[in-house]
Amino acid sequence: MKNALVIVSGNANPALAQKVCDYLSISRTQCEVKRFPDGEIEVRILEDVRGSDVFVIQSTAPPVNDNLMELLLINDCLRRASADRITAVMPYFGYARQDRKAEGRVPISAKLVANLITTSGTHRALAVDLHSAQIQGFFDIPMDHLYAAPALIEYIKKLDLPDLTVVTADVGGIKMARAYAKRLHADLAICDKRRNSPTETEVMHIIGTVENRNVLIVDDMISTATSVVDATRALKQRDAKNVYICATHPVLTGTAVEKLRKAPVKEIIVTDTIPVGGKDLPNLRVLSIATLLGEAIRRIHKSESVSSLFV
C-alpha cells in the first residue's frame, strides 16, 4: 500500500502549489511559516505527516535566501515529523548561474545549495528548466529535470505566426533555441553578444535571417532583461517584423519591468514558476506549469516512469 501523498509549500509560490493540488484533487497540507523580529524563520507543519510521501513545492526565487532557508527548514521539520519520503519540488532553482569556477577564489554556489537541500532531509529533487543541465549531477540524490517547453510551444503554435524565426539571445542558448525551432518548424538565428559587466551586454552580430520575419526570442529566464531587450532592439534594427519573447522563469529583478515596457516587443510569454503579481506589463502572458508538475508528482508517487515528461 502506497503512503499518503502530501503537498506542502512555503511562501515562495503558494498559488502554484494550490493549482498542483487542484490537479491532483487533494488538499494542501497546512504549513505555518513565521518570522521573528530579528529575521529568523520559524516553520511548523500543522497536520500529521508520519509515514507520508511529501512533496515540498518551493521555488528558491527572489528573495532567494529567504525562500531557500524556508525550504531547508520545512525539509528538516518534515524529517523530524517522520515523513517517509521528502521530495523538494523547485520550479525555479536559485544560484543556478553560479555553477562553475569562472575565475579563481570563487565558490560553486549551485553545488553548495544542492548539498544543503540534500542534507536538510530531502530524498529526491525536481526542478524545471535549470540554467545549466549539469546541475542535475550536483545532487547526490535522484533529481528529475523537467522542461516547460511543451506548455510554451503549445501556446506559441496557437498564435499561428507565419515566417517565424527562433532566436537565442546568446550563444549558450543554442541548444534550447534549436529545440524550439524544430518543434515549431521555424528557422534559427543567433545573437552574438559581448558581456561588458554582470548587468550590461552588447549585441555584436546576428547570425541568421530575420529581415521581414516574425521573431521569437527564447531563454530560460528573464532576470535584468538587459540581454533580451538588447537583442530585441538589434533585431528590429535589422527589419524584423513582430518580436516575441519566451522564457520559463520571470525573475524580473531591478529595472527589468521598465526595460521591457519600453522595448519593441509584441508579447512576453513566461510561466508561473515565479509569481509575477504587481509586475505591470500589458503584453505579459503567464502560462501555468501546474499540470506538468502535478503529473510528475503523481508519477513519482506511484513509482511510474516520468521520462516522457523530459521533452
DRENDO-1510 file (C-alpha; in Angstrom, 1 decimal, always signed):
<recs>
REC; n; res; u; v; w
REC; 1; MET; +0.0; +0.0; +0.0 .
REC; 2; LYS; +1.4; +3.4; -1.0 .
REC; 3; ASN; +1.9; +6.0; +1.6 .
REC; 4; ALA; -0.3; +9.0; +1.6 .
REC; 5; LEU; +0.5; +11.8; -0.9 .
REC; 6; VAL; +1.1; +15.1; +0.8 .
REC; 7; ILE; +1.8; +18.5; -0.7 .
REC; 8; VAL; +3.4; +21.2; +1.4 .
REC; 9; SER; +4.6; +24.7; +0.3 .
REC; 10; GLY; +6.3; +27.7; +1.8 .
REC; 11; ASN; +5.7; +31.4; +0.9 .
REC; 12; ALA; +7.6; +31.3; -2.4 .
REC; 13; ASN; +4.6; +30.4; -4.7 .
REC; 14; PRO; +1.5; +29.2; -2.8 .
REC; 15; ALA; -0.7; +29.9; -5.8 .
REC; 16; LEU; +1.2; +27.4; -8.0 .
REC; 17; ALA; +1.1; +24.8; -5.1 .
REC; 18; GLN; -2.6; +25.2; -4.9 .
REC; 19; LYS; -3.0; +24.6; -8.7 .
REC; 20; VAL; -0.9; +21.4; -8.4 .
REC; 21; CYS; -3.2; +20.3; -5.5 .
REC; 22; ASP; -6.3; +21.0; -7.7 .
REC; 23; TYR; -4.8; +18.9; -10.5 .
REC; 24; LEU; -4.2; +16.0; -8.1 .
REC; 25; SER; -7.6; +16.5; -6.3 .
REC; 26; ILE; -6.0; +16.7; -2.9 .
REC; 27; SER; -5.9; +19.4; -0.2 .
REC; 28; ARG; -2.7; +21.2; +0.6 .
REC; 29; THR; -1.2; +20.3; +4.0 .
REC; 30; GLN; -1.1; +23.4; +6.2 .
REC; 31; CYS; +2.4; +24.8; +6.9 .
REC; 32; GLU; +2.9; +27.8; +9.1 .
REC; 33; VAL; +5.9; +30.0; +8.3 .
REC; 34; LYS; +6.6; +32.9; +10.6 .
REC; 35; ARG; +9.5; +35.4; +11.1 .
REC; 36; PHE; +10.9; +36.6; +14.3 .
REC; 37; PRO; +11.8; +40.3; +14.7 .
REC; 38; ASP; +15.4; +39.5; +14.0 .
REC; 39; GLY; +14.6; +37.9; +10.7 .
REC; 40; GLU; +14.9; +34.2; +11.8 .
REC; 41; ILE; +12.3; +31.9; +10.3 .
REC; 42; GLU; +10.1; +29.6; +12.2 .
REC; 43; VAL; +8.3; +26.6; +10.5 .
REC; 44; ARG; +5.5; +24.4; +11.8 .
REC; 45; ILE; +3.6; +21.7; +9.9 .
REC; 46; LEU; +0.1; +21.8; +11.3 .
REC; 47; GLU; -1.0; +18.3; +10.2 .
REC; 48; ASP; +0.2; +14.7; +10.7 .
REC; 49; VAL; +2.7; +13.6; +8.0 .
REC; 50; ARG; +4.1; +10.5; +9.7 .
REC; 51; GLY; +4.8; +7.9; +7.1 .
REC; 52; SER; +3.7; +10.2; +4.2 .
REC; 53; ASP; +5.2; +10.7; +0.8 .
REC; 54; VAL; +5.7; +14.5; +1.0 .
REC; 55; PHE; +6.4; +16.9; -1.9 .
REC; 56; VAL; +7.5; +20.4; -0.9 .
REC; 57; ILE; +6.7; +22.9; -3.6 .
REC; 58; GLN; +9.1; +25.8; -3.1 .
REC; 59; SER; +10.9; +27.9; -5.7 .
REC; 60; THR; +14.1; +29.4; -4.4 .
REC; 61; ALA; +13.2; +32.6; -6.2 .
REC; 62; PRO; +13.7; +36.2; -5.1 .
REC; 63; PRO; +14.1; +36.8; -2.2 .
REC; 64; VAL; +16.3; +33.8; -2.9 .
REC; 65; ASN; +17.9; +33.4; +0.5 .
REC; 66; ASP; +14.6; +33.7; +2.4 .
REC; 67; ASN; +12.9; +31.1; +0.2 .
REC; 68; LEU; +15.9; +28.8; +0.3 .
REC; 69; MET; +16.0; +28.9; +4.1 .
REC; 70; GLU; +12.3; +28.2; +4.2 .
REC; 71; LEU; +12.8; +25.1; +2.1 .
REC; 72; LEU; +15.6; +23.8; +4.3 .
REC; 73; LEU; +13.6; +24.3; +7.5 .
REC; 74; ILE; +10.5; +22.7; +6.0 .
REC; 75; ASN; +12.5; +19.7; +5.0 .
REC; 76; ASP; +14.1; +19.4; +8.4 .
REC; 77; CYS; +10.7; +19.8; +10.0 .
REC; 78; LEU; +9.2; +17.0; +7.9 .
REC; 79; ARG; +12.1; +14.7; +8.5 .
REC; 80; ARG; +11.7; +15.2; +12.3 .
REC; 81; ALA; +8.0; +14.6; +11.9 .
REC; 82; SER; +8.8; +11.1; +10.5 .
REC; 83; ALA; +7.7; +11.7; +6.9 .
REC; 84; ASP; +8.6; +8.6; +4.9 .
REC; 85; ARG; +10.0; +10.4; +1.8 .
REC; 86; ILE; +10.6; +14.1; +1.1 .
REC; 87; THR; +10.8; +15.4; -2.5 .
REC; 88; ALA; +11.9; +19.0; -3.0 .
REC; 89; VAL; +10.0; +20.4; -5.9 .
REC; 90; MET; +11.8; +23.6; -7.1 .
REC; 91; PRO; +10.1; +25.1; -10.1 .
REC; 92; TYR; +12.9; +27.7; -10.1 .
REC; 93; PHE; +16.3; +26.7; -8.7 .
REC; 94; GLY; +18.2; +29.8; -7.3 .
REC; 95; TYR; +22.0; +30.1; -7.5 .
REC; 96; ALA; +21.9; +28.1; -10.8 .
REC; 97; ARG; +24.0; +30.7; -12.6 .
REC; 98; GLN; +26.9; +30.0; -10.2 .
REC; 99; ASP; +27.6; +26.5; -11.5 .
REC; 100; ARG; +31.3; +26.6; -12.1 .
REC; 101; LYS; +34.5; +28.5; -11.2 .
REC; 102; ALA; +34.7; +31.2; -13.8 .
REC; 103; GLU; +37.7; +32.7; -12.0 .
REC; 104; GLY; +39.9; +32.0; -9.1 .
REC; 105; ARG; +38.8; +32.0; -5.4 .
REC; 106; VAL; +35.0; +31.8; -6.1 .
REC; 107; PRO; +32.5; +29.2; -4.8 .
REC; 108; ILE; +30.5; +26.8; -6.9 .
REC; 109; SER; +27.3; +28.0; -5.2 .
REC; 110; ALA; +24.9; +25.8; -7.1 .
REC; 111; LYS; +26.7; +22.7; -5.8 .
REC; 112; LEU; +26.7; +24.0; -2.2 .
REC; 113; VAL; +22.9; +24.7; -2.4 .
REC; 114; ALA; +22.4; +21.2; -3.7 .
REC; 115; ASN; +24.3; +19.8; -0.8 .
REC; 116; LEU; +22.3; +21.9; +1.7 .
REC; 117; ILE; +19.0; +20.7; +0.2 .
REC; 118; THR; +20.1; +17.1; +0.4 .
REC; 119; THR; +21.5; +17.4; +4.0 .
REC; 120; SER; +18.2; +19.0; +5.2 .
REC; 121; GLY; +16.5; +15.7; +4.7 .
REC; 122; THR; +15.4; +15.6; +1.0 .
REC; 123; HIS; +15.3; +12.1; -0.6 .
REC; 124; ARG; +14.5; +13.4; -4.2 .
REC; 125; ALA; +14.6; +16.7; -6.0 .
REC; 126; LEU; +12.7; +18.0; -9.0 .
REC; 127; ALA; +13.3; +21.3; -10.9 .
REC; 128; VAL; +12.1; +23.0; -14.1 .
REC; 129; ASP; +14.5; +24.4; -16.8 .
REC; 130; LEU; +17.7; +24.5; -14.8 .
REC; 131; HIS; +20.0; +27.3; -16.1 .
REC; 132; SER; +22.7; +24.6; -16.6 .
REC; 133; ALA; +21.8; +21.0; -17.2 .
REC; 134; GLN; +24.9; +19.8; -15.3 .
REC; 135; ILE; +23.3; +21.0; -12.0 .
REC; 136; GLN; +21.3; +17.8; -12.1 .
REC; 137; GLY; +24.5; +16.0; -11.3 .
REC; 138; PHE; +25.3; +18.2; -8.4 .
REC; 139; PHE; +22.6; +16.3; -6.4 .
REC; 140; ASP; +23.7; +13.1; -4.7 .
REC; 141; ILE; +20.0; +12.0; -4.7 .
REC; 142; PRO; +17.7; +11.3; -7.6 .
REC; 143; MET; +17.0; +14.5; -9.5 .
REC; 144; ASP; +14.3; +15.0; -12.1 .
REC; 145; HIS; +14.8; +17.8; -14.6 .
REC; 146; LEU; +11.6; +18.9; -16.3 .
REC; 147; TYR; +11.2; +21.3; -19.2 .
REC; 148; ALA; +8.4; +23.9; -19.6 .
REC; 149; ALA; +8.8; +23.8; -23.4 .
REC; 150; PRO; +5.6; +21.7; -24.1 .
REC; 151; ALA; +3.4; +24.3; -22.4 .
REC; 152; LEU; +5.1; +27.2; -24.0 .
REC; 153; ILE; +5.2; +25.7; -27.5 .
REC; 154; GLU; +1.5; +24.7; -27.3 .
REC; 155; TYR; +0.6; +28.4; -26.8 .
REC; 156; ILE; +3.0; +29.7; -29.5 .
REC; 157; LYS; +1.5; +27.3; -32.0 .
REC; 158; LYS; -1.9; +28.8; -31.3 .
REC; 159; LEU; -0.5; +32.2; -32.3 .
REC; 160; ASP; +0.0; +30.8; -35.8 .
REC; 161; LEU; +2.9; +33.1; -36.6 .
REC; 162; PRO; +4.0; +33.0; -40.3 .
REC; 163; ASP; +7.6; +33.3; -41.4 .
REC; 164; LEU; +8.8; +32.5; -37.9 .
REC; 165; THR; +12.5; +32.6; -36.8 .
REC; 166; VAL; +13.5; +31.4; -33.3 .
REC; 167; VAL; +16.4; +33.4; -31.9 .
REC; 168; THR; +18.7; +32.8; -28.9 .
REC; 169; ALA; +19.7; +35.9; -27.0 .
REC; 170; ASP; +23.2; +34.4; -26.6 .
REC; 171; VAL; +25.4; +31.6; -27.9 .
REC; 172; GLY; +24.8; +29.5; -24.7 .
REC; 173; GLY; +21.2; +29.1; -25.5 .
REC; 174; ILE; +21.6; +27.5; -29.0 .
REC; 175; LYS; +20.5; +24.0; -27.8 .
REC; 176; MET; +17.2; +25.3; -26.4 .
REC; 177; ALA; +16.6; +27.6; -29.4 .
REC; 178; ARG; +17.2; +24.7; -31.8 .
REC; 179; ALA; +14.7; +22.5; -30.0 .
REC; 180; TYR; +12.1; +25.2; -30.2 .
REC; 181; ALA; +12.8; +25.8; -33.9 .
REC; 182; LYS; +12.5; +22.1; -34.7 .
REC; 183; ARG; +9.1; +21.7; -32.9 .
REC; 184; LEU; +7.7; +25.0; -34.4 .
REC; 185; HIS; +9.1; +24.2; -37.9 .
REC; 186; ALA; +10.8; +27.6; -37.8 .
REC; 187; ASP; +14.2; +29.0; -38.9 .
REC; 188; LEU; +17.0; +29.6; -36.4 .
REC; 189; ALA; +19.1; +32.7; -35.7 .
REC; 190; ILE; +21.7; +33.6; -33.0 .
REC; 191; CYS; +22.5; +36.9; -31.3 .
REC; 192; ASP; +26.2; +37.0; -30.6 .
REC; 193; LYS; +26.7; +39.3; -27.6 .
REC; 194; ARG; +29.6; +40.6; -25.6 .
REC; 195; ARG; +29.1; +41.0; -21.8 .
REC; 196; ASN; +30.6; +44.2; -20.6 .
REC; 197; SER; +29.6; +43.7; -16.9 .
REC; 198; PRO; +27.3; +41.4; -14.9 .
REC; 199; THR; +24.3; +43.7; -15.9 .
REC; 200; GLU; +25.4; +45.1; -19.3 .
REC; 201; THR; +25.7; +43.3; -22.6 .
REC; 202; GLU; +26.2; +44.4; -26.2 .
REC; 203; VAL; +24.9; +42.6; -29.3 .
REC; 204; MET; +27.8; +42.3; -31.8 .
REC; 205; HIS; +26.3; +40.2; -34.6 .
REC; 206; ILE; +23.1; +38.4; -35.6 .
REC; 207; ILE; +23.8; +35.1; -37.3 .
REC; 208; GLY; +20.8; +34.1; -39.5 .
REC; 209; THR; +18.0; +35.8; -41.4 .
REC; 210; VAL; +15.5; +37.9; -39.5 .
REC; 211; GLU; +14.5; +40.6; -42.1 .
REC; 212; ASN; +10.7; +40.7; -42.7 .
REC; 213; ARG; +10.2; +37.7; -40.4 .
REC; 214; ASN; +8.4; +37.2; -37.1 .
REC; 215; VAL; +10.9; +36.5; -34.4 .
REC; 216; LEU; +10.7; +34.5; -31.2 .
REC; 217; ILE; +13.5; +35.1; -28.6 .
REC; 218; VAL; +13.8; +32.1; -26.3 .
REC; 219; ASP; +15.6; +31.9; -23.0 .
REC; 220; ASP; +15.4; +30.0; -19.7 .
REC; 221; MET; +14.9; +33.2; -17.6 .
REC; 222; ILE; +14.5; +36.9; -17.8 .
REC; 223; SER; +16.4; +38.5; -14.9 .
REC; 224; THR; +17.6; +42.1; -15.5 .
REC; 225; ALA; +16.1; +41.8; -19.1 .
REC; 226; THR; +19.2; +43.5; -20.5 .
REC; 227; SER; +20.1; +40.7; -22.9 .
REC; 228; VAL; +16.6; +40.2; -24.3 .
REC; 229; VAL; +15.9; +43.9; -24.7 .
REC; 230; ASP; +19.3; +44.5; -26.4 .
REC; 231; ALA; +18.5; +41.5; -28.7 .
REC; 232; THR; +15.0; +42.9; -29.4 .
REC; 233; ARG; +16.4; +46.3; -30.5 .
REC; 234; ALA; +19.1; +44.7; -32.6 .
REC; 235; LEU; +16.5; +42.5; -34.4 .
REC; 236; LYS; +14.2; +45.5; -35.1 .
REC; 237; GLN; +17.2; +47.4; -36.5 .
REC; 238; ARG; +17.6; +44.5; -38.9 .
REC; 239; ASP; +14.0; +44.9; -40.0 .
REC; 240; ALA; +12.4; +42.0; -38.1 .
REC; 241; LYS; +8.6; +42.2; -38.0 .
REC; 242; ASN; +7.0; +41.4; -34.7 .
REC; 243; VAL; +9.3; +40.3; -31.9 .
REC; 244; TYR; +8.1; +37.9; -29.2 .
REC; 245; ILE; +10.0; +36.9; -26.0 .
REC; 246; CYS; +9.5; +33.4; -24.4 .
REC; 247; ALA; +11.1; +32.4; -21.1 .
REC; 248; THR; +10.4; +30.0; -18.4 .
REC; 249; HIS; +11.3; +32.0; -15.3 .
REC; 250; PRO; +10.2; +35.6; -14.9 .
REC; 251; VAL; +12.8; +36.7; -12.3 .
REC; 252; LEU; +12.4; +40.3; -13.4 .
REC; 253; THR; +14.8; +42.0; -11.0 .
REC; 254; GLY; +15.7; +45.7; -10.7 .
REC; 255; THR; +14.5; +47.8; -13.6 .
REC; 256; ALA; +13.6; +44.8; -15.8 .
REC; 257; VAL; +9.9; +45.7; -16.0 .
REC; 258; GLU; +10.7; +49.2; -17.1 .
REC; 259; LYS; +13.1; +48.0; -19.8 .
REC; 260; LEU; +10.6; +45.5; -21.1 .
REC; 261; ARG; +7.8; +48.1; -21.1 .
REC; 262; LYS; +9.9; +50.4; -23.4 .
REC; 263; ALA; +11.1; +47.5; -25.7 .
REC; 264; PRO; +9.5; +47.0; -29.1 .
REC; 265; VAL; +8.0; +43.6; -28.1 .
REC; 266; LYS; +4.7; +42.2; -29.2 .
REC; 267; GLU; +4.2; +39.7; -26.4 .
REC; 268; ILE; +6.3; +38.4; -23.4 .
REC; 269; ILE; +5.4; +34.7; -22.7 .
REC; 270; VAL; +6.5; +33.3; -19.3 .
REC; 271; THR; +5.4; +30.6; -16.8 .
REC; 272; ASP; +4.3; +30.8; -13.2 .
REC; 273; THR; +7.4; +29.2; -11.7 .
REC; 274; ILE; +7.9; +32.6; -10.1 .
REC; 275; PRO; +4.9; +34.8; -9.1 .
REC; 276; VAL; +4.6; +37.9; -11.2 .
REC; 277; GLY; +2.0; +39.7; -9.2 .
REC; 278; GLY; +2.4; +43.5; -9.3 .
REC; 279; LYS; +4.5; +43.4; -12.5 .
REC; 280; ASP; +2.6; +45.9; -14.6 .
REC; 281; LEU; +3.3; +44.7; -18.2 .
REC; 282; PRO; +0.3; +44.8; -20.5 .
REC; 283; ASN; +1.9; +42.4; -23.0 .
REC; 284; LEU; +2.9; +39.8; -20.4 .
REC; 285; ARG; +1.3; +36.4; -20.8 .
REC; 286; VAL; +1.7; +33.9; -17.9 .
REC; 287; LEU; +1.2; +30.2; -18.6 .
REC; 288; SER; +0.9; +27.7; -15.8 .
REC; 289; ILE; +3.1; +24.6; -15.4 .
REC; 290; ALA; +0.8; +23.2; -12.6 .
REC; 291; THR; -0.3; +20.3; -14.9 .
REC; 292; LEU; +3.4; +19.4; -15.7 .
REC; 293; LEU; +4.3; +19.4; -12.0 .
REC; 294; GLY; +1.2; +17.7; -10.9 .
REC; 295; GLU; +1.7; +14.9; -13.4 .
REC; 296; ALA; +5.4; +14.5; -12.5 .
REC; 297; ILE; +4.4; +14.3; -8.8 .
REC; 298; ARG; +1.7; +11.7; -9.5 .
REC; 299; ARG; +4.1; +9.5; -11.4 .
REC; 300; ILE; +6.8; +9.7; -8.8 .
REC; 301; HIS; +4.4; +8.9; -6.1 .
REC; 302; LYS; +3.1; +5.9; -7.9 .
REC; 303; SER; +6.6; +4.8; -9.0 .
REC; 304; GLU; +5.8; +5.3; -12.7 .
REC; 305; SER; +8.1; +6.5; -15.4 .
REC; 306; VAL; +8.5; +10.3; -15.8 .
REC; 307; SER; +10.8; +10.1; -18.8 .
REC; 308; SER; +8.1; +11.0; -21.2 .
REC; 309; LEU; +7.8; +14.4; -19.5 .
REC; 310; PHE; +11.5; +15.2; -20.2 .
REC; 311; VAL; +10.8; +16.8; -23.6 .
</recs>
